[in-house]
Amino acid sequence: MTIDGITIYKWKDKNGVMHYSDQPFK
């Protein structure tokens, strides 16, 4: 999704916790 022109990545970690970041999950 995009907020204020910045792409926000959404991903789940190995514990199933959702994260939102402007960087892709590494």
C-alpha positions, 0 to 999 in steps of 0.5 A, a space after each residue: 500500500 502507499 501512504 503519502 507517496 511512500 510504499 509501505 510493505 506489510 509482512 508477517 514474521 516467523 511468529 505470525 506478527 504483522 509488521 509494516 515498514 517502508 523497507 521490504 522484509 529482509 
